[in-house]
Amino acid sequence: MILAFLFSAGAKLLLLVTCCIIYKLKVQCCPEVCLCYNEPKITFSCQQQRLTVVPPYIPIQTQRIFLHNNKITLVKATSFTSCQNLTILWIHSNNISHIESGAFYGLTKLEELDMSDNYNLKTITAPTFRGLVHLHTLHLNRCGLQDLPPGIFQGLYSLQYLYLHDNNLHFLHDDTFVDLGNLTYLFLHGNKLNSLSENVFSGLINLDRLLVHQNRLDMIHHRTFHDLKKVTTLYLFSNFLAVLKGEVLSPLVSLQYLRLNANQWICDCRAKSLWSWLKSFKGSSSELECYLPTNLAGKDLKKLGINDLDGCANISFHSIKTSPFSAKTSLSIEEFSDSCCQPAIDKSLVPGTNTKSGPSSHTSRILPNIPIKDKENISKTKIIGNVDHRKNRTYKPINYTPFATFSSKLDNSLTKLNQNNDFDSVEPSTVPNKKRLPCLKKVKSKSQCRMYQPGTNSGLLNFITTNLLYMTQFFMLQMHF
């Protein structure tokens, strides 16, 4: 009995000594400037210590690493290789400009990675996040990112929250997010995106919130949102949108909160499909202030009647803002050339029709090898002058709550046309200004036909010249004899 008691007491003492040794070793392994503790998880914390490199030794049992608010410039391939139990890594608010390939290799238990506020991290290679199969939150906002290479999010099947806002992204590749079937929040606002292609959001079948406001969007493909059946919140305000078809928004069958304000909406026949879609929309939406035509400027598209949208506003390209990062106009030719705004086309102007035309008509001068121009090209206009309204674009403080239906008043420069009539400088570029008049029957030679035009003095001049020539020849013959 005594032996059993001594054995039990000895075991307890041995266990206590062992725990003390382990704790002492852990404390000794923790750098002086860092703080290490075990509850609620084994944590290695070294924030705000002016570190320029990742500490060379981090205890292998560590589950959370906090290295934010330092001056770290490089993440090496060997920085976290020993931390196989890591679940949370915060290295935001540093000066990181480069991440070596394989820096996060083997971190299969990592759930949250925050690299935001590293303003010099302009590029990230495609394999950077490979193998992070349990990652559910990724912060890449305010990093100065200029591009997302294809495959950068490959294999991140558990990702639910992706923060990409306030970067310098100009373009998104098709299928960039194709592997993110569990993603619910995607934040892309505050970038410089000019357009959204057909398959840019392919695969996001569980996305709930999509924020693309405060970009430079002037074109959205009519199938851009085809996979977003579960999106409840969509922000597109403060872009360069002028025309948006209702069919673009039709796939968003779960949409509840929509923000489209602070764009340059053209409220004419091209807005009818959007107007109709908004009438059937049961959720909450912001005001859509008309920019053109001038008689509707400042009015909410949703409150207009269908008859207010009849006709087609006379719009020149330079009357609409353009993106300073795009060489093209802010609206595509396709958007300007909506079928409701197509002029009536004279069949005599189209080669291959049965309509007969005179030898001097406009179609007779079209070369046979030139393909038939479509309606889009026929409606093109040529701009004279060099007017640029792109400067001094400012953004007012925005209420980001999805429940808001606030009205955003545009600047005077956006709601009023130039007092000098800009439309006076537009002239057609496809149809000649004047028709060539046919020759009169009494003028028979082709040379005379080219010289003579009715309504001018060319006929009289031709008559005098011919008679003077005959008289000269007569006098020369008389002098010869």
Stockholm file with secondary structure:
# STOCKHOLM 1.0

chainA/1-481         MILAFLFSAGAKLLLLVTCCIIYKLKVQCCPEVCLCYNEPKITFSCQQQRLTVVPPYIPIQTQRIFLHNNKITLVKATSFTSCQNLTILWIHSNNISHIESGAFYGLTKLEELDMSDNYNLKTITAPTFRGLVHLHTLHLNRCGLQDLPPGIFQGLYSLQYLYLHDNNLHFLHDDTFVDLGNLTYLFLHGNKLNSLSENVFSGLINLDRLLVHQNRLDMIHHRTFHDLKKVTTLYLFSNFLAVLKGEVLSPLVSLQYLRLNANQWICDCRAKSLWSWLKSFKGSSSELECYLPTNLAGKDLKKLGINDLDGCANISFHSIKTSPFSAKTSLSIEEFSDSCCQPAIDKSLVPGTNTKSGPSSHTSRILPNIPIKDKENISKTKIIGNVDHRKNRTYKPINYTPFATFSSKLDNSLTKLNQNNDFDSVEPSTVPNKKRLPCLKKVKSKSQCRMYQPGTNSGLLNFITTNLLYMTQFFMLQMHF
#=GR chainA/1-481 SS CHHHHHHHHHHHHHHHHHHHHHHHHHHHHSCTTSEEECSSSCEEECTTSCCSSCCSCCCTTCCEEECCSSCCCEECTTSSTTCTTCCEEECCSSCCCEECTTTTTTCTTCCEEECCSCTTCCCCCGGGGTTCTTCCEEECCSSCCCCCCTTTTTTCTTCCEEECCSSCCCCCCTTTTTTCTTCCEEECTTSCCCEECTTTTTTCTTCCEEECCSSCCCEECTTTTTTCTTCCEEECCSSCCCCCCHHHHTTCTTCCEEECCSSCEECSGGGHHHHHHHHHCCSEECCCBEEESGGGTTCBGGGSCGGGGCSCCCCCGGGSCCCTTCSSCSSCHHHHTCGGGCCCCCGGGSTTCSCCCCTTSSGGGSCTTSCCCCHHHHTCEEECSCCCCCSCCCCCCCCCCTTCCCCCCCCHHHHSCCSSCGGGGEEESSSCSSCCCCCCTTCCSHHHHHHCCTTSSHHHHHHHHHHHHHHHHHHHHHHHC
#=GC SS_cons         CHHHHHHHHHHHHHHHHHHHHHHHHHHHHSCTTSEEECSSSCEEECTTSCCSSCCSCCCTTCCEEECCSSCCCEECTTSSTTCTTCCEEECCSSCCCEECTTTTTTCTTCCEEECCSCTTCCCCCGGGGTTCTTCCEEECCSSCCCCCCTTTTTTCTTCCEEECCSSCCCCCCTTTTTTCTTCCEEECTTSCCCEECTTTTTTCTTCCEEECCSSCCCEECTTTTTTCTTCCEEECCSSCCCCCCHHHHTTCTTCCEEECCSSCEECSGGGHHHHHHHHHCCSEECCCBEEESGGGTTCBGGGSCGGGGCSCCCCCGGGSCCCTTCSSCSSCHHHHTCGGGCCCCCGGGSTTCSCCCCTTSSGGGSCTTSCCCCHHHHTCEEECSCCCCCSCCCCCCCCCCTTCCCCCCCCHHHHSCCSSCGGGGEEESSSCSSCCCCCCTTCCSHHHHHHCCTTSSHHHHHHHHHHHHHHHHHHHHHHHC
//
